[in-house]
Amino acid sequence: MKTLLVLVRNPAASEWYIDYAVGLARDLHLKIHLFYVENPASHMLASPRLSGAALEQLQHKLKEKALLARDSLTSQVNEMLQKREEQVVVEVSSTIGNQVSLINQMVEEDKAQMVMLASEGPGTSGFKHPFIDELSRNVNCPVWIIPENTRYRSIDSIIYATDYQEEDITTLKEVIDLTHFVSPEITALHITSNPDFELRIKNAGFQKVVKNKTGYDDLTVKALVERNGGGIPEMIGEFAAQDRSGLIVVLK
């Protein structure tokens, strides 16, 4: 069973986030590891000239905060699982260090196969936070980014943003393997400036090729024509909202 490493940044306001993780883990047959990290570097950037005694005091303070976070998360998880009677395996831990390094170590040791984190605000605008950008680009596994205060719903429809490159086939296979418990409908979506692009790829039999190479039948190829002044992320987001998709997949 794969493990979803759920990076918690604000234990006091994580009820919605844990609830989302439990729903996702239930549907995709995942184990959950709630993970809280205090990074000394972020505190030392604010106070770069700390003495030896001050550094020791900071380390002690961060250790206390990490332990309090672990206890808070454990209490929330126990209460939630009792109320919902969910049969989901949840582990909770906290530590001090660098988030990216710690996650990559866990991935390398096969203790986590993917990581989840909450955005810094509602909608796609919250994905542009520097911390989220750094983590999503530098950890060596898939990253699930959840818009703030989003309620979980079953992932029965997926938008896969594609440029029709060879690596898309490999990634689609991984997505299919991960979500096969819910048998989602997958749309391979391409944004193009050519209004005839969708007709051309259909005539070329690309959809059939993708289905054959992935071994997955419930897959549709679609193209959207770029509009003047419209950003590609916004177009994908709007299409996903109209399609009521539970997941948008993009390559890093």
C-alpha positions in Angstrom: 0.0 0.0 0.0 1.4 3.4 -1.0 1.9 6.1 1.6 0.7 9.7 1.2 2.9 12.0 3.1 0.7 14.9 4.2 2.8 18.0 5.0 1.1 20.0 7.7 2.1 23.6 8.1 -0.7 24.9 10.4 -1.8 22.2 12.9 -4.4 24.5 14.5 -6.3 25.0 11.3 -5.9 21.6 9.6 -9.3 19.9 10.2 -10.4 20.4 6.5 -7.0 19.4 5.3 -6.9 16.1 7.3 -10.5 15.4 6.3 -9.5 15.8 2.6 -6.5 13.5 3.1 -8.7 10.8 4.8 -11.2 10.9 1.9 -8.4 10.6 -0.7 -6.7 7.8 1.2 -9.9 5.9 1.5 -10.7 6.1 -2.2 -7.2 5.4 -3.5 -6.3 2.8 -0.8 -3.4 4.8 0.7 -1.9 5.0 4.1 -1.5 8.6 5.5 1.5 10.0 7.3 0.8 13.4 8.7 4.2 15.2 8.9 5.0 18.5 10.6 8.4 20.1 10.3 10.0 23.1 12.0 12.7 24.5 9.8 15.4 26.3 11.8 16.6 28.1 8.6 13.4 30.1 8.3 13.9 31.4 11.9 17.6 32.1 11.4 16.9 34.2 8.3 14.9 36.5 10.5 17.7 36.6 13.2 21.0 35.8 11.3 23.4 36.7 14.2 22.3 34.3 16.9 24.9 33.4 19.5 25.6 29.8 20.6 23.3 30.1 23.6 20.5 31.7 21.5 20.8 28.9 18.9 20.5 26.3 21.6 17.4 28.1 23.0 15.9 28.3 19.5 16.5 24.6 19.0 14.7 23.8 22.3 11.8 26.1 21.3 11.4 24.4 17.9 11.5 21.0 19.5 8.7 22.0 21.9 6.6 23.4 19.0 7.1 20.2 17.0 6.0 18.0 19.9 2.9 20.2 20.5 2.0 20.0 16.8 2.3 16.2 16.9 0.1 16.0 19.9 -2.5 18.3 18.4 -2.6 16.4 15.1 -2.9 13.1 16.9 -5.8 14.3 18.9 -7.6 15.7 15.7 -7.0 12.5 13.8 -8.3 10.2 16.6 -11.5 12.4 17.0 -12.1 12.5 13.2 -11.6 8.8 12.7 -14.0 7.9 15.6 -16.7 10.3 14.2 -16.4 9.0 10.6 -15.6 5.4 11.5 -13.0 5.4 8.7 -10.7 2.4 8.3 -7.7 4.5 7.2 -4.2 3.9 8.6 -2.8 7.3 9.8 0.6 7.9 11.3 1.6 11.2 12.8 5.2 12.5 13.3 7.0 15.8 13.8 10.6 16.8 13.5 13.1 19.7 13.0 15.0 20.1 9.7 14.6 21.1 6.0 11.3 19.9 4.5 12.6 19.1 1.0 15.6 17.1 2.3 13.5 15.2 4.8 10.8 14.3 2.3 13.4 13.2 -0.3 15.1 11.0 2.3 11.7 9.4 3.1 11.0 8.9 -0.6 14.4 7.3 -1.1 13.8 4.9 1.8 10.4 4.1 0.3 8.6 5.4 3.3 6.5 7.8 1.1 5.5 7.6 -2.5 3.8 11.0 -2.8 3.4 14.2 -0.8 0.4 16.5 -0.3 0.3 20.1 0.8 -2.2 22.9 1.1 -2.0 26.0 -1.0 -1.6 29.4 0.5 -5.0 30.6 -0.5 -8.2 29.7 -2.5 -8.0 28.7 -6.1 -4.9 28.5 -8.3 -3.6 31.8 -7.1 -2.5 30.1 -3.8 -0.2 27.7 -5.8 2.2 30.6 -6.5 3.7 30.8 -3.0 7.5 30.5 -3.1 7.5 27.6 -0.6 5.0 25.6 -2.6 6.9 26.2 -5.8 10.2 25.2 -4.2 8.8 22.0 -2.7 6.8 20.9 -5.7 9.7 21.3 -8.0 12.4 19.7 -5.8 10.9 16.7 -4.1 11.4 13.4 -5.9 7.8 12.2 -6.1 4.4 13.3 -7.2 3.0 16.3 -5.3 -0.7 16.9 -4.6 -1.5 20.6 -4.0 -4.9 21.1 -2.4 -6.6 24.6 -2.7 -7.3 26.1 0.7 -10.5 24.9 2.5 -11.4 22.5 -0.3 -13.8 19.7 0.5 -12.9 16.3 -0.9 -15.0 14.7 -3.6 -14.3 11.4 -5.4 -11.7 11.7 -8.2 -13.9 10.2 -10.9 -12.8 12.8 -13.6 -9.2 13.9 -14.3 -7.7 16.6 -16.5 -4.3 15.8 -17.8 -2.5 18.8 -19.3 -0.5 17.6 -22.2 1.8 18.8 -25.0 1.7 15.4 -26.6 5.2 14.5 -25.7 6.6 10.9 -25.3 6.9 11.3 -21.5 3.1 11.9 -21.3 2.5 8.2 -21.9 4.7 7.2 -18.9 3.0 9.8 -16.6 -0.5 8.8 -17.7 0.3 5.2 -16.9 1.4 6.3 -13.4 -1.8 8.4 -13.0 -3.9 5.4 -14.1 -2.1 3.0 -11.7 -2.6 5.4 -8.8 -6.3 6.1 -9.4 -7.4 2.7 -10.7 -9.5 2.0 -7.6 -11.9 4.8 -8.7 -11.7 4.1 -12.5 -11.7 7.8 -13.5 -12.6 9.4 -16.8 -9.4 11.0 -18.1 -9.2 13.9 -20.5 -5.8 14.6 -22.1 -6.2 18.4 -22.6 -4.0 20.5 -24.9 -4.0 24.3 -25.2 -3.2 25.4 -28.8 -3.3 28.4 -31.0 -4.5 26.3 -34.0 -8.3 26.0 -34.2 -7.9 22.8 -36.3 -5.5 21.1 -33.9 -8.2 18.8 -32.3 -9.4 17.7 -35.7 -5.9 17.0 -36.8 -4.9 14.8 -33.8 -8.1 12.9 -34.1 -7.6 12.3 -37.8 -4.1 11.2 -37.0 -5.5 8.6 -34.6 -3.6 10.0 -31.6 -6.4 9.1 -29.2 -6.3 5.5 -30.3 -2.5 5.5 -29.9 -2.7 6.9 -26.4 -5.4 4.3 -25.4 -3.3 1.5 -26.8 -0.1 2.6 -25.2 -1.7 3.2 -21.8 -4.0 0.2 -21.9 -6.8 2.5 -20.6 -10.0 2.9 -22.5 -11.8 5.7 -20.6 -9.5 8.4 -22.0 -10.4 11.3 -24.3 -8.1 13.7 -26.2 -9.3 17.3 -26.4 -7.9 20.6 -27.4 -8.8 24.2 -26.4 -7.9 27.2 -28.6 -6.0 29.9 -26.8 -7.9 33.1 -26.4 -6.4 36.6 -26.5 -5.3 37.6 -23.0 -6.3 34.3 -21.4 -3.6 32.4 -19.5 -3.2 28.7 -20.0 -3.5 27.9 -16.2 -6.8 29.8 -16.1 -8.1 28.0 -19.2 -7.3 24.6 -17.7 -8.9 25.6 -14.4 -12.0 26.8 -16.1 -12.3 23.6 -18.1 -11.8 21.5 -15.0 -14.5 23.4 -13.1 -17.0 23.0 -16.0 -16.1 19.3 -16.2 -16.3 19.0 -12.3 -12.9 17.3 -12.4 -11.5 16.2 -9.0 -7.8 16.4 -10.2 -5.7 18.4 -12.6 -2.4 16.7 -13.5 0.6 18.6 -14.9 4.3 17.6 -15.3 6.8 19.4 -13.1 
